[in-house]
Every structure is written in structure tokens, then in C-alpha cells.
Amino acid sequence: MVKYNLILYLLSPYLFLSIIFDSIKKGGGLRFILQRLGLVPFKKFSSTIWLHAASIGETKLAILLYKKLKSLNPSKSFLITTNTESSSKLVRDLKDVELQHSFLPVDWFYTMNRFATAVNPKICIIIETEIWPNLLHRCKQNNIQSIIVNARLSKKTTDKPRLIKDVYKNALKNLSKILCKSNLEKEKYIELGAPENKINVVGNLKFADYMSIQNTTSLIERKYILAASTHHDEEGKIIREWLKLKEKKLLLVIVPRHPERLGEILAQIPLSDVRISIRSKNEKINEKTQVYIADTYGELNQWIEHCEFVFMGGSLVDHGGQNFLEAALHSKAIIVGPYMYNFIAETEEFLKKSAILMIKEASMLKNVFEKLIRSRNKREIFGNNAKKLLDSKKDILNDYCKHIQSLVKE
């Protein structure tokens, strides 16, 4: 802990500037800066259930847990802490007066001591990946139950130098429970040094976020194939394979993970050889349009719902894949590339149930596209298998809450 705190304090000037820059870039404002730096008096709570979520994906899971736990613990107060302005907006948008929000302060020793003491939670529930040594140490010292849910370890964490891994190892000993999303993640935690008797495998909590469909209308009139959440160097490969099909009836819609990459995407494409329309420029789609780039925010679910089938990006390049469960919810045939290491357990389970198609390289896309376009039956088989597998996970939220409740009642 001494080495960890020394390193953290040496990094303080960088952390200070990083937080200010982040606030300016993403509109966090003065509240974001002051709370992240621990420069404001912390609001005092009592008998609180505290959930911490780093960013948007984790915050969605925190909100799911909050709604269920609130029904089980109506007399308790609730706090969700986040690290980003975008995730705090999800909490504020609930407009729930019984739910408090704060940005989590940097894990400086004295700052975290003051924060944890002010919050005085009954339990601290950390979503997925965050391991903050001073936070966990203070929970242990104050007899606060602490738990990681949907626990996973990223490649970035497991590849850390031995010095950092030793810090994590000591921090993990302070946890009350670690509820892993898969057996693979359990093995990673054991390898990192977590006590095996504190680990349970419950399953992927993200399944619980995909149990109900909100029907929408299609954003365009033409039928289309979707390439969703694409990353750098993927769009050009996908378009080149698409053009080999010489498809006349169907349109290829590309929804980049980061819409601001439009200029970079266009630079990858031989514009003289393809007819493209761009959504952010309000360009119309006609019968000759071959590719539509939907470089706008907040519409991905609609694109998924009304597509013929979907290719999930982040998997043709060494990124680790993207979440494909929304496509499964809508009974879509799903294609992924070889780089799915951020979703290994889910991908393996879907492959075993013939609920997803995996290609080894981009050159295989043409053949897979062709087969799915020609065979509605094949599309329906893969799509129905995906939905059936998703439906089998309907009790996962209750399973997590049972573990949490056992600690709340202690």
C-alpha cells in the first residue's frame, strides 16, 4: 500500500490535469472536477447501499441492480458513483429522488477515507472491473461489506507489471465476495491472487439488461444488412467484401462505434467505386445507394431491430469485440470476427448453441453474407437460437441479488 500511495501521489499533477481536460472535453463542469478531486465536503449518508460504476456500460448494470435492490430494501438509501459525466447523465435521467449520485474521488488515501466515512455504506457494490486499493482497504477497516459483481479482468489488467499485480492481490483480500461472470474470469482472479473461497461464478449480468423489447420504427425504407459498432480499419474491409457481392436490393448500413471517425472512414474507401450516403449530412438514400454510414448517436438499437442480420464490429481487428446481446434479443443472425476476447465466455456459449457465426478473416465475409442473404431459413435458425439462449438467462438478476442480500443482512 505504501508503494501504491507513493506512486499515486507522484501521479497527482497528471491526474489533476487529466480530470480538468476531461471535464472541458465532455462537459462535466465544476461539480465533476471538485468531486473527482475530493475538494468538496462529502454529503453524509446512513445505512446506504452504494453501487460504483466506472462508465456507461457499468452504470446500466448498476441501475438494473438498484431497481431490484430498492424493491428488496425499501428502507435503505442508495448511492451510485461513477467516473464519467456521460454515465452520471444516465443516473440523472432516471429523475429518481430516492437515488443519489456522486462522482467517485480519485483513490488518494485521505480523500477516500473521508469519502467512505461520509457515505458510511452498509455495502459497497463494484460493477465489473474497478479495483481501488484505498477504497477496499477503508471498507475493510470500517467493517463495510464490499463485493465485485459481474466481475471480470481485462487483458490490460492481467498484463500489468508484477509490482501492480501485487497491489491488486493485496486489495482483493479486502473484498467480502467476488461474483464472476464466467469460469474463465474466476481463473483470472485466482491467478491474480484473489482468495478462492470468496469467489462465485454467477454468470453475465448483462443478460439481464436484454429481457424486454421496445419496438421502434425503421429509420430507413430499404432493407439492409448492418455492420454495428465498427472500429478503425474495419469499415474498409467490410465495404470491399460487400461490393464483391454486387448486391442490388439490399443496402449495407455501417454504424461506427465512434461517429467522429467519419473522415478516417471515408479515407479508407475508394469513393469513386462506391455510392455512399452519410446520415450526419442528411444525404438521401436512393435505389443506387450501396453503403449508408449512420454516423449519429443513440440509434444503434433501432438499426439492429430492423436489419436482416448483423456483423458486430471490434472483432475483425485486435479490439476484443463488442456486445452482441441486443442483436440476440431481436432474434438476429449475428456474425463476429476472430477477436472476441472481451466476450470469450459469451461467444463460446453462443457458438456451441449455433447462435452466432464466427469468421477467421475479413475475406470470409463475402461468402457468409451471400449465404445469409440467400437463405431466410438459415437467418431464422441462428436468430432464434440466439434469442432462446438469451431467454434461458432470465433469472440471473435474481441470482446476483441473492448474494448481495446475504451481505446486506449481515
C-alpha positions in Angstrom: 0.0 0.0 0.0 2.9 2.4 0.7 4.3 1.9 -2.8 0.9 2.3 -4.3 0.1 5.5 -2.5 3.5 6.9 -3.3 3.0 6.3 -7.0 -0.5 7.7 -6.8 0.7 10.9 -5.2 3.6 11.3 -7.7 1.0 11.0 -10.5 -1.2 13.7 -8.9 -0.3 16.5 -11.3 -1.1 14.3 -14.2 -4.4 13.2 -12.6 -5.3 16.8 -11.8 -4.8 17.9 -15.4 -6.5 14.8 -16.8 -9.6 15.5 -14.8 -9.8 19.1 -15.8 -9.2 18.2 -19.5 -11.9 15.5 -19.3 -14.3 18.0 -17.8 -13.7 20.5 -20.6 -13.9 17.9 -23.3 -17.0 16.1 -22.1 -18.9 18.9 -20.3 -18.5 17.7 -16.7 -18.3 21.1 -15.3 -17.1 22.3 -11.9 -19.0 19.7 -10.0 -17.2 16.9 -11.8 -13.8 18.5 -11.2 -14.4 19.2 -7.5 -15.9 15.8 -6.7 -13.3 13.8 -8.6 -10.5 15.7 -6.8 -12.2 15.4 -3.4 -12.2 19.2 -2.9 -15.8 19.5 -1.6 -17.4 18.4 1.7 -18.9 15.0 1.2 -22.6 14.6 1.9 -23.2 12.3 4.8 -25.4 9.2 4.4 -26.5 6.4 6.7 -27.4 2.7 6.0 -26.6 3.2 2.4 -26.3 0.7 -0.4 -23.5 2.1 -2.6 -23.0 1.0 -6.1 -20.0 2.1 -8.1 -19.9 2.0 -11.9 -17.0 3.3 -14.0 -18.7 4.4 -17.2 -21.9 3.9 -19.3 -21.9 0.1 -19.6 -21.4 -0.5 -15.9 -23.8 2.2 -15.0 -26.6 0.5 -16.9 -25.9 -2.6 -14.8 -25.8 -0.5 -11.6 -29.3 0.9 -12.4 -30.6 -2.6 -13.0 -29.3 -3.7 -9.6 -30.6 -0.5 -8.0 -34.2 -1.1 -9.2 -34.2 -4.7 -7.9 -32.4 -4.0 -4.6 -34.7 -1.0 -3.9 -37.7 -3.3 -4.0 -36.0 -5.6 -1.6 -34.7 -2.9 0.7 -37.2 0.0 0.7 -35.9 1.5 3.9 -32.3 1.8 2.6 -30.9 4.9 0.9 -29.0 4.4 -2.4 -26.0 6.0 -3.9 -24.4 5.4 -7.4 -20.9 6.7 -8.0 -19.4 7.0 -11.5 -16.2 8.2 -13.1 -17.6 9.9 -16.2 -20.1 12.7 -17.0 -21.9 10.6 -19.6 -22.6 7.8 -17.1 -23.8 10.3 -14.5 -26.4 11.5 -17.0 -27.9 8.0 -17.1 -28.5 8.3 -13.3 -29.8 11.8 -13.5 -32.2 10.9 -16.4 -34.0 8.5 -14.0 -35.2 11.5 -12.1 -35.4 9.3 -9.0 -35.4 11.4 -5.8 -34.5 8.4 -3.7 -31.3 7.8 -5.7 -28.2 9.9 -5.0 -25.3 10.4 -7.4 -21.7 11.4 -6.9 -18.5 11.2 -8.9 -16.0 8.9 -7.2 -13.0 10.7 -5.9 -9.5 9.7 -7.0 -8.2 6.8 -4.8 -5.9 9.0 -2.8 -5.6 7.7 0.8 -7.0 10.5 2.8 -9.6 11.5 0.2 -11.0 8.0 0.0 -11.0 7.7 3.8 -13.2 10.9 4.1 -15.5 9.8 1.3 -16.1 6.2 2.6 -16.6 7.6 6.1 -19.2 10.1 4.9 -21.1 7.6 2.8 -20.9 5.1 5.6 -22.5 2.3 3.4 -24.0 -0.9 4.5 -22.3 -2.4 1.4 -20.2 -1.2 -1.5 -21.0 -3.0 -4.8 -18.5 -2.5 -7.5 -19.5 -3.3 -11.1 -17.2 -5.4 -13.2 -13.6 -4.3 -13.2 -12.6 -1.5 -10.8 -10.1 -2.4 -8.1 -9.3 0.6 -6.0 -6.9 -0.4 -3.1 -7.6 2.5 -0.8 -11.4 2.2 -1.2 -11.3 -1.5 -0.4 -8.9 -1.0 2.5 -11.2 1.6 4.0 -14.2 -0.7 3.6 -12.4 -3.4 5.4 -11.3 -1.1 8.2 -14.8 0.3 8.7 -16.4 -3.2 8.6 -18.2 -2.3 5.3 -19.1 -5.3 3.2 -17.6 -5.0 -0.3 -18.3 -7.0 -3.4 -17.5 -7.0 -7.1 -20.4 -8.2 -9.3 -20.2 -9.3 -12.9 -16.5 -9.5 -12.1 -14.1 -9.6 -15.0 -10.4 -8.7 -15.6 -9.3 -7.0 -18.8 -6.2 -8.0 -20.7 -4.8 -4.6 -19.7 -5.1 -5.6 -16.0 -3.7 -9.1 -16.3 -0.7 -7.8 -18.3 0.3 -5.3 -15.6 3.8 -5.5 -14.2 4.4 -7.7 -11.1 4.5 -4.6 -8.8 1.0 -3.5 -9.8 -0.3 -7.1 -9.6 1.0 -7.4 -6.0 -1.0 -4.3 -5.2 -4.1 -5.8 -6.7 -3.5 -9.1 -4.9 -3.5 -7.3 -1.5 -6.5 -5.2 -2.4 -8.6 -8.3 -3.4 -8.1 -9.8 0.0 -10.2 -7.0 1.5 -13.3 -7.9 -0.5 -16.2 -9.8 1.0 -17.1 -11.6 -2.2 -16.3 -11.7 -5.9 -19.1 -12.7 -8.2 -17.7 -13.6 -11.6 -19.4 -13.6 -15.0 -17.7 -16.9 -16.1 -15.4 -19.6 -15.0 -12.7 -18.0 -17.2 -12.9 -14.8 -15.1 -12.8 -16.8 -11.9 -9.5 -18.4 -13.0 -8.1 -14.9 -13.8 -9.0 -13.7 -10.4 -7.4 -16.7 -8.7 -4.3 -16.2 -10.8 -4.1 -12.6 -9.7 -4.2 -13.7 -6.1 -7.9 -13.4 -5.0 -8.9 -15.9 -2.3 -10.7 -18.7 -4.0 -13.2 -19.2 -1.1 -14.5 -15.7 -1.8 -15.3 -16.3 -5.5 -18.6 -17.5 -7.0 -19.5 -17.8 -10.7 -23.0 -16.4 -11.2 -23.0 -15.6 -14.9 -23.1 -12.5 -17.1 -25.3 -9.8 -15.5 -25.5 -8.1 -18.9 -28.0 -10.8 -19.9 -30.5 -9.2 -17.5 -30.4 -5.9 -19.5 -31.8 -7.6 -22.5 -35.0 -9.2 -21.4 -37.6 -6.8 -22.9 -38.1 -5.3 -26.3 -39.2 -1.8 -27.0 -40.5 -1.8 -30.5 -39.5 1.0 -32.8 -40.0 2.0 -36.4 -37.3 1.6 -39.1 -35.1 4.6 -39.7 -35.0 3.9 -43.5 -37.3 2.3 -46.0 -34.8 0.0 -47.8 -34.0 -3.4 -46.4 -30.4 -3.6 -45.1 -27.5 -5.6 -43.7 -25.9 -4.0 -40.6 -22.3 -3.6 -39.6 -22.6 -2.4 -36.0 -20.0 -0.7 -33.7 -17.2 -0.8 -36.2 -13.7 0.3 -35.3 -10.6 1.6 -37.1 -9.6 -0.4 -40.2 -12.8 -2.4 -40.2 -15.1 -0.3 -42.4 -12.9 -0.5 -45.5 -12.6 -4.3 -45.2 -16.3 -4.8 -44.8 -17.2 -2.5 -47.7 -14.7 -4.2 -50.1 -16.3 -7.6 -49.3 -19.8 -6.1 -49.7 -19.0 -4.7 -53.1 -17.9 -8.1 -54.3 -21.5 -9.3 -53.9 -22.8 -6.8 -56.4 -26.0 -6.7 -54.3 -28.7 -4.6 -55.8 -31.7 -4.9 -53.4 -30.1 -4.7 -50.0 -28.2 -1.8 -48.5 -25.1 -2.0 -46.2 -25.6 0.2 -43.2 -22.4 0.9 -41.2 -22.8 2.3 -37.6 -19.3 3.2 -36.4 -18.6 2.8 -32.7 -17.2 6.4 -32.7 -19.1 8.5 -35.2 -16.5 11.3 -35.1 -14.3 9.0 -37.2 -16.2 9.8 -40.4 -13.2 11.4 -42.1 -11.0 8.5 -41.3 -13.6 6.0 -42.6 -14.0 7.9 -45.9 -10.3 7.9 -46.3 -10.3 4.0 -46.3 -12.9 3.7 -49.1 -12.4 4.0 -52.8 -15.1 6.7 -53.1 -15.1 6.5 -56.9 -16.1 2.8 -56.8 -19.0 3.0 -54.3 -22.2 5.0 -53.9 -22.3 6.2 -50.3 -24.8 8.3 -48.3 -24.0 9.8 -44.9 -26.6 10.2 -42.2 -25.0 13.2 -40.4 -25.1 15.1 -43.6 -28.7 14.3 -44.2 -27.9 12.7 -47.5 -30.8 10.8 -49.1 -30.8 7.1 -49.8 -31.9 6.0 -53.3 -32.1 2.7 -55.2 -28.5 3.1 -56.3 -27.0 3.7 -52.8 -24.8 0.8 -51.8 -23.5 1.9 -48.4 -25.1 4.1 -45.8 -22.8 5.4 -43.0 -25.0 6.1 -39.9 -22.5 8.3 -38.0 -25.0 9.5 -35.4 -25.5 8.8 -31.7 -28.2 6.9 -29.9 -29.8 4.9 -32.8 -27.9 1.6 -32.8 -30.8 -0.3 -31.2 -33.2 0.8 -33.9 -30.7 -0.2 -36.6 -30.3 -3.6 -35.0 -34.1 -4.2 -34.6 -34.8 -3.7 -38.3 -31.8 -5.2 -40.1 -31.8 -8.6 -41.9 -28.7 -9.7 -40.0 -25.8 -8.1 -38.3 -22.0 -8.1 -38.2 -20.6 -6.9 -34.8 -17.5 -4.7 -35.1 -14.4 -4.6 -33.0 -13.9 -8.2 -33.9 -12.0 -8.0 -37.3 -9.3 -6.1 -35.6 -7.5 -6.6 -32.3 -10.0 -4.8 -30.1 -11.8 -7.7 -28.4 -15.3 -7.4 -29.9 -18.5 -5.6 -28.9 -21.6 -6.7 -27.0 -23.9 -8.6 -29.3 -26.8 -9.3 -26.9 -29.0 -6.6 -28.3 -28.9 -8.4 -31.6 -29.8 -11.7 -29.8 -32.8 -10.0 -28.1 -34.1 -9.2 -31.6 -33.5 -12.7 -32.9 -31.0 -11.6 -35.4 -28.3 -13.8 -37.0 -25.0 -12.5 -35.7 -21.6 -12.6 -37.4 -18.4 -11.8 -35.5 -14.7 -11.9 -36.4 -11.9 -13.8 -34.6 -11.1 -11.1 -32.0 -13.7 -11.6 -29.3 -11.5 -11.9 -26.2 -13.6 -9.4 -24.2 -16.6 -11.7 -24.6 -14.9 -15.1 -24.7 -17.4 -17.0 -22.4 -20.5 -15.5 -24.2 -19.1 -16.2 -27.7 -18.2 -19.8 -26.8 -21.7 -20.4 -25.4 -23.4 -18.9 -28.4 -21.1 -20.9 -30.8 -22.0 -24.2 -29.0 -25.7 -23.4 -29.5 -25.3 -22.4 -33.1 -26.5 -19.0 -32.1 -23.6 -17.0 -33.7 -21.3 -17.3 -36.7 -17.6 -16.6 -36.4 -15.3 -15.9 -39.3 -11.5 -16.2 -39.2 -10.7 -13.2 -41.5 -12.4 -10.4 -43.4 -12.1 -12.3 -46.8 -14.8 -14.8 -45.5 -17.4 -12.0 -45.1 -18.5 -12.2 -48.8 -19.3 -15.9 -48.5 -21.2 -15.6 -45.2 -23.1 -12.5 -46.4 -24.1 -14.4 -49.6 -25.3 -17.5 -47.7 -27.4 -15.5 -45.2 -28.9 -13.3 -47.9 -29.9 -16.3 -50.0 -31.4 -18.3 -47.0 -34.0 -16.8 -44.8 -34.3 -20.1 -43.1 -30.6 -20.0 -42.1 -31.0 -16.5 -40.8 -34.0 -17.5 -38.7 -32.3 -20.6 -37.3 -29.3 -18.6 -36.0 -31.5 -15.7 -34.8 -34.0 -18.0 -33.0 -31.2 -19.9 -31.3 -29.7 -16.6 -30.1 -33.0 -15.4 -28.6 -33.6 -18.8 -27.0 -30.2 -18.8 -25.3 -30.8 -15.2 -24.1 -34.2 -16.2 -22.6 -32.6 -19.0 -20.7 -30.7 -16.4 -18.6 -33.9 -14.7 -17.2 -33.1 -15.4 -13.6 -29.6 -14.0 -13.5 -30.6 -10.7 -11.8 -32.3 -12.5 -9.0 -29.2 -14.8 -8.6 -27.0 -11.8 -8.1 -29.4 -10.1 -5.7 -29.5 -13.2 -3.5 -25.7 -13.0 -3.0 -25.9 -9.2 -2.3 -28.8 -9.6 0.1 -26.8 -12.2 2.1 -24.2 -9.4 2.8 -26.7 -6.6 3.4 -28.4 -8.6 6.1 -25.1 -9.4 8.0 
